[in-house]
Amino acid sequence: MDQPLHHHSHPHWRVAVAEAQYLHRFINMNDNPLACDCSNADFQEWMQNNNQTQVVDAHSYTCGFPLAKKGTRFLDFDYHSCWVNTSFICFISSTCVIVLILLTSFTYHFLRLHLFYAYYLFLAFLYDAKERKRGSPQRYDAFISYNVHDELWVYREMLPMLEGEQGWKLCLHHRDFPPGKPIIENIADAIYGSRKTICVISHHYLESEWCSREIQMASYRLFDEQKDVLILVFLEDIPAHQLSPYYHMKRLVKRHTYLSWSHAGQHPGLFWQNLRRALDTPHADPTSSI
């Protein structure tokens, strides 16, 4: 029988393996400082799976380094982790992060208004279901949705006419919202606690986040109840191209009644008469301007 092949230098174990494969007999690597790391993964696999060459006393081989593994059995080293492609995993992870950032940026830039709209529609849906179950009575004839910059017109023109002369009971932010309650709940209570919602539209109104939330919730009620519960009052002439960014408002203007204070001119009485008629009509579905 051929003499065992002694291998005393770890860097040349591949040469020893090649010679052993040629002789088809034995290989002896006692006293070799074996490294228990991924550089010897192929060698460990060869030791366990090769059927042509017997590695003498393989079960007694111990690790020489790294120091953390020194003295442990060479065959106990788990080389399967060496087959994980770390670079590929890093590539996939970084690609996913980049795609997520791009999608988030795209969504925020182009779809944030749609998402806000959907969110407040959902809140309105929950509130509407709760109010239907409770069967709460409507305490006001109309909730007035307006921007603080237009407050002077509301208090000087609208309030004396609608409450003073026509006798409607109105709900206004600064006067009728109970303190200490979340503002979104106050808005929902005001919209669903009133027969109708009057939106006083101006450039300031279109740019206001809270006004946008109010009209979105009122629009959901309009959609859900299929009643004419929303009245638009334009304080200023706003061209169609300026309404384009506010797609929801533009759609409402095309489909529902709106009144124009700037067109009232020398006949404000007609304006107030039309507004009274809109408040007095419970289930109308008009589609033209007044």
C-alpha positions as CSV (number, residue, x, y, z in Angstrom):
1,M,0.0,0.0,0.0
2,D,1.3,3.5,-0.8
3,Q,2.7,5.6,2.0
4,P,0.4,8.2,3.5
5,L,0.9,11.7,2.1
6,H,2.0,14.1,4.9
7,H,1.1,17.8,4.4
8,H,2.8,20.2,6.7
9,S,2.1,23.6,5.1
10,H,-1.4,25.0,5.1
11,P,-1.0,27.3,2.1
12,H,-0.2,24.3,-0.1
13,W,-3.1,22.0,0.9
14,R,-4.5,22.2,-2.6
15,V,-1.3,20.6,-4.0
16,A,-1.6,17.8,-1.4
17,V,-5.2,17.2,-2.4
18,A,-4.2,17.0,-6.1
19,E,-1.5,14.5,-5.3
20,A,-3.9,12.5,-3.2
21,Q,-6.4,12.4,-6.0
22,Y,-3.7,11.1,-8.2
23,L,-2.7,8.3,-5.8
24,H,-6.3,7.5,-4.8
25,R,-5.3,6.5,-1.3
26,F,-4.7,8.6,1.8
27,I,-3.9,12.1,2.9
28,N,-2.6,13.0,6.4
29,M,-2.7,16.7,7.5
30,N,-2.0,16.3,11.2
31,D,-0.2,19.3,12.9
32,N,-1.3,21.6,10.1
33,P,-2.6,25.0,11.3
34,L,-6.0,24.9,9.6
35,A,-8.0,28.1,9.3
36,C,-11.7,27.9,10.2
37,D,-12.9,30.5,7.7
38,C,-14.3,30.7,4.3
39,S,-11.0,30.2,2.6
40,N,-11.1,26.5,3.7
41,A,-14.8,25.9,2.9
42,D,-14.1,24.0,-0.3
43,F,-11.5,21.9,1.5
44,Q,-13.8,20.9,4.3
45,E,-16.5,20.0,1.8
46,W,-14.0,17.9,-0.1
47,M,-12.9,16.1,3.1
48,Q,-16.5,15.1,3.9
49,N,-17.7,14.2,0.4
50,N,-14.7,12.7,-1.4
51,N,-15.0,8.9,-1.8
52,Q,-11.6,8.3,-3.5
53,T,-9.2,9.7,-0.9
54,Q,-9.3,9.0,2.9
55,V,-8.3,11.9,5.1
56,V,-6.5,10.3,8.0
57,D,-7.9,11.1,11.4
58,A,-10.0,14.0,10.0
59,H,-12.3,14.1,13.0
60,S,-9.4,15.2,15.2
61,Y,-8.3,18.2,13.2
62,T,-8.6,21.5,15.1
63,C,-8.6,25.1,14.1
64,G,-5.4,27.0,14.3
65,F,-7.0,30.4,13.7
66,P,-8.8,32.7,14.0
67,L,-8.1,32.9,17.7
68,A,-11.9,32.9,18.5
69,K,-12.1,29.4,17.0
70,K,-8.7,28.0,18.0
71,G,-9.0,24.5,19.5
72,T,-12.5,23.8,18.0
73,R,-13.0,20.9,15.6
74,F,-12.3,21.8,12.0
75,L,-15.2,19.7,10.8
76,D,-17.6,21.6,13.1
77,F,-17.0,24.8,11.3
78,D,-20.3,25.7,9.5
79,Y,-19.1,26.6,6.0
80,H,-22.7,27.0,4.6
81,S,-22.6,30.7,5.6
82,C,-19.7,31.2,3.2
83,W,-22.0,30.5,0.3
84,V,-24.2,33.5,1.1
85,N,-23.5,36.1,-1.5
86,T,-23.1,39.2,0.7
87,S,-22.6,41.5,-2.2
88,F,-25.8,40.4,-3.9
89,I,-27.8,40.8,-0.6
90,C,-26.3,44.3,-0.2
91,F,-27.2,45.1,-3.8
92,I,-30.8,43.9,-3.4
93,S,-31.2,45.7,-0.1
94,S,-29.9,49.0,-1.4
95,T,-32.0,48.7,-4.6
96,C,-35.1,48.2,-2.5
97,V,-34.3,51.2,-0.3
98,I,-33.7,53.4,-3.4
99,V,-37.0,52.2,-5.0
100,L,-38.9,52.9,-1.8
101,I,-37.4,56.4,-1.5
102,L,-38.3,57.1,-5.1
103,L,-41.9,55.8,-4.7
104,T,-42.3,57.8,-1.5
105,S,-41.1,61.0,-3.2
106,F,-43.3,60.4,-6.2
107,T,-46.3,59.7,-4.0
108,Y,-45.7,62.8,-1.9
109,H,-45.1,65.1,-4.9
110,F,-47.9,63.9,-7.2
111,L,-50.5,62.0,-5.1
112,R,-50.4,63.7,-1.6
113,L,-53.6,65.6,-2.3
114,H,-55.4,62.4,-3.3
115,L,-54.1,60.6,-0.2
116,F,-55.2,63.4,2.0
117,Y,-58.6,63.4,0.3
118,A,-58.9,59.6,0.7
119,Y,-57.9,59.9,4.4
120,Y,-60.5,62.5,5.2
121,L,-63.2,60.7,3.2
122,F,-62.4,57.7,5.4
123,L,-62.8,59.8,8.5
124,A,-66.0,61.2,7.2
125,F,-67.2,57.6,6.5
126,L,-66.5,56.6,10.0
127,Y,-68.2,59.6,11.4
128,D,-71.2,59.3,9.1
129,A,-71.7,55.7,10.2
130,K,-71.5,56.7,13.9
131,E,-74.0,59.6,13.5
132,R,-76.4,57.4,11.7
133,K,-76.3,54.9,14.5
134,R,-76.8,57.7,17.1
135,G,-79.5,59.4,15.1
136,S,-78.3,62.9,16.3
137,P,-80.6,65.8,15.4
138,Q,-79.3,68.6,13.3
139,R,-78.9,71.7,15.4
140,Y,-78.0,74.3,12.7
141,D,-79.4,75.3,9.4
142,A,-75.9,75.8,7.9
143,F,-72.2,75.5,8.8
144,I,-70.2,78.3,7.4
145,S,-66.8,77.2,6.1
146,Y,-64.5,80.2,5.5
147,N,-60.9,81.3,5.8
148,V,-59.9,83.7,8.6
149,H,-58.9,86.3,5.9
150,D,-62.6,86.4,4.9
151,E,-63.9,86.6,8.4
152,L,-64.8,90.3,8.1
153,W,-67.1,89.7,5.2
154,V,-68.8,86.8,6.9
155,Y,-69.5,88.8,10.1
156,R,-70.4,92.1,8.4
157,E,-72.4,90.8,5.4
158,M,-73.4,87.2,5.7
159,L,-74.2,86.9,9.4
160,P,-76.5,89.9,9.7
161,M,-78.4,88.9,6.6
162,L,-78.8,85.2,7.2
163,E,-79.2,85.2,10.9
164,G,-80.6,88.7,11.5
165,E,-83.0,89.2,8.6
166,Q,-83.7,85.7,7.3
167,G,-83.6,83.9,10.7
168,W,-81.3,81.0,9.9
169,K,-79.3,79.4,12.7
170,L,-75.6,79.3,11.6
171,C,-72.6,77.5,13.0
172,L,-69.3,79.4,12.8
173,H,-65.8,78.3,13.9
174,H,-64.8,80.9,16.4
175,R,-68.2,81.3,17.9
176,D,-69.7,77.8,18.1
177,F,-66.9,75.2,18.3
178,P,-66.6,73.9,21.8
179,P,-63.1,74.5,23.3
180,G,-60.8,71.5,24.2
181,K,-62.2,69.2,21.5
182,P,-60.0,68.1,18.6
183,I,-60.6,70.4,15.6
184,I,-61.3,67.6,13.2
185,E,-64.1,66.4,15.5
186,N,-65.5,69.9,15.7
187,I,-65.6,70.1,11.9
188,A,-67.3,66.8,11.6
189,D,-69.8,67.7,14.3
190,A,-70.5,71.0,12.6
191,I,-71.0,69.5,9.1
192,Y,-73.2,66.6,10.2
193,G,-75.0,68.7,12.8
194,S,-76.1,71.2,10.1
195,R,-78.6,70.8,7.3
196,K,-76.1,72.3,4.8
197,T,-72.6,73.6,4.5
198,I,-71.8,77.0,2.9
199,C,-68.2,77.3,1.7
200,V,-67.1,80.9,1.2
201,I,-64.5,80.5,-1.5
202,S,-61.6,82.9,-2.1
203,H,-57.9,82.5,-3.0
204,H,-57.1,82.3,0.7
205,Y,-59.7,79.6,1.1
206,L,-58.2,77.4,-1.7
207,E,-54.7,77.7,-0.1
208,S,-55.9,76.8,3.4
209,E,-55.4,73.2,4.6
210,W,-58.2,73.2,7.1
211,C,-60.7,74.7,4.6
212,S,-59.7,71.9,2.2
213,R,-60.5,69.3,4.9
214,E,-63.8,70.9,5.6
215,I,-64.9,70.9,2.0
216,Q,-63.7,67.3,1.6
217,M,-65.7,66.1,4.5
218,A,-68.8,68.1,3.3
219,S,-68.3,66.6,-0.2
220,Y,-68.3,63.1,1.2
221,R,-71.6,63.8,3.0
222,L,-72.9,65.1,-0.4
223,F,-71.8,61.9,-2.1
224,D,-73.1,59.7,0.7
225,E,-76.5,61.2,1.2
226,Q,-77.2,62.2,-2.4
227,K,-78.7,65.5,-1.2
228,D,-77.9,69.1,-2.0
229,V,-76.1,69.8,1.3
230,L,-73.3,71.9,-0.1
231,I,-73.5,75.5,-1.3
232,L,-70.5,77.3,-2.8
233,V,-70.2,81.1,-2.5
234,F,-67.4,82.7,-4.5
235,L,-66.2,86.0,-3.0
236,E,-63.8,86.6,-5.9
237,D,-63.6,85.8,-9.6
238,I,-61.3,82.8,-9.8
239,P,-60.5,81.8,-13.4
240,A,-60.8,78.2,-14.4
241,H,-57.0,77.8,-15.0
242,Q,-56.5,78.9,-11.3
243,L,-58.9,76.2,-10.2
244,S,-57.0,73.5,-12.1
245,P,-54.6,72.6,-9.3
246,Y,-57.7,72.2,-7.0
247,Y,-59.2,69.4,-9.0
248,H,-61.8,68.6,-6.3
249,M,-63.1,72.2,-6.2
250,K,-63.1,72.4,-10.0
251,R,-65.3,69.2,-10.2
252,L,-67.7,70.6,-7.6
253,V,-68.1,73.9,-9.5
254,K,-69.0,71.9,-12.7
255,R,-71.6,69.8,-11.0
256,H,-73.2,71.9,-8.3
257,T,-74.7,75.3,-7.5
258,Y,-72.4,78.2,-6.8
259,L,-73.1,81.8,-6.1
260,S,-70.9,84.8,-6.9
261,W,-70.7,87.8,-4.6
262,S,-68.5,89.7,-7.1
263,H,-71.3,89.3,-9.7
264,A,-74.0,90.7,-7.3
265,G,-72.9,94.2,-8.3
266,Q,-75.7,96.7,-7.7
267,H,-78.2,94.0,-6.9
268,P,-77.1,92.2,-3.6
269,G,-80.7,91.6,-2.8
270,L,-80.9,89.0,-5.6
271,F,-77.8,87.3,-4.2
272,W,-79.2,86.9,-0.8
273,Q,-82.6,85.8,-2.2
274,N,-80.8,83.1,-4.2
275,L,-78.8,82.0,-1.1
276,R,-82.0,81.8,0.9
277,R,-83.6,79.7,-1.8
278,A,-80.6,77.4,-1.7
279,L,-80.8,77.0,2.1
280,D,-84.5,76.5,1.9
281,T,-84.4,73.7,-0.7
282,P,-84.0,70.3,1.0
283,H,-83.3,68.0,-1.9
284,A,-82.5,70.1,-5.0
285,D,-79.8,69.1,-7.5
286,P,-79.0,72.2,-9.4
287,T,-76.0,72.4,-11.7
288,S,-75.7,76.1,-12.8
289,S,-74.3,79.3,-11.3
290,I,-76.5,81.9,-9.7
